Amino acid sequence: QVQLVESGGGTVQPGGSLRLSCIASGSTDGLYLMGWYRQAPGKQRELVADIRTSGSRTYDDSVKDRFRISRDGATNTVYLQMNSLEPEDTAVYYCLVRTWSSAANNDYWGQGIQVIVSP
């Protein structure tokens, strides 16, 4: 099992910044991808950004010029730096960790952290 602890959410005005953090612990052998998803009220959960141990990054088009994902391999921590925040970014953000173990992908989710962008 992998345990995830998220931090850094909160309320910010439009144009502001926040940084989310997620630390993975436990059975992290085989970890190869860390990422962030979000879910706004009444909408499906969607990918925000992810990063592989190779360094390859994926961003949703709506955030690629404003957000940056990074990771610290030594501590299994993934960060999401969010700049120029917009009200449309308001959502619960979830950390995802994916491992390869026992010949299968295993996904682990954080508990979610609220981000509110409001004047």
Secondary structure, 3 states (H helix, E strand, C coil): CEEEEEECCEEECCCCCEEEEEEEEECCCCEEEEEEEEECCCCCCEEEEEEECCCCEEECCCCCCCEEEEEECCCCEEEEEECCCCHHHCEEEEEEEEEEECCEEEEEECCCEEEEECC
